[in-house]
């Protein structure tokens, strides 16, 4: 598991939704006390996680929890100044892979804003559960092969855009909500469970998986064997 370098972390909607759906929003409160860094989101993530769900009864409670976390300064909303470089990165990502001459849109607006904000303010840590964006940064060739298999058609690469995007994002480090839970575990978040601590951590990882975190069953087993005390 990656270490939280620099401590501040820019958060995507995917992870915040996984955490609130799993009733783990207080992990952010807990870690805020343990680390010097900030949990940061761009306005587009606030809109996606708070403003829009507030008008939907089945999601309103989750939105309220996040709204309170923002009001209590557990999560900071930061609006980065528009920069040409950030726009170039967004364009490169969404004009990188092609099928039959048509570009495949890989980053949604919120994900692109999270990456751009992190680059603009110099934060290397990103909290993101969405698999595609992480693969695009960490292993674009595997993503290309996956898309080719999924679409059943050849996927070509714009090498210039790939080079631009890779150079800009090479220092970024991705965390998922599952890894945030493990960071909290290492700092004592589950200590009150005593002899049930191991079971609580494992159950929490499964809960996050079913809430949308891109983590496999085998990965959960490996996490528990490797990181959780008997």
Secondary structure, DSSP 8 states (H G I E B T S, - for coil): ----SSS-EEE-HHHHHHHHHTT-THHHHHHHHH-SS-EEE-HHHHIIIIITGGGSTTTHHHHHHHHHHHHTTSEEE------HHHHHHHHHHTTSEEETTEE-----HHHHHHHHHHHHHT--EEE---HHHHHHHH-HHHHHHHHHHHHTS--EE-HHHHHHHHHHHTT-EEE-HHHHHHHHHHTTTTGGGGGGHHHHHHHHHHHHHHTT----HHHHHHHHHHHS--
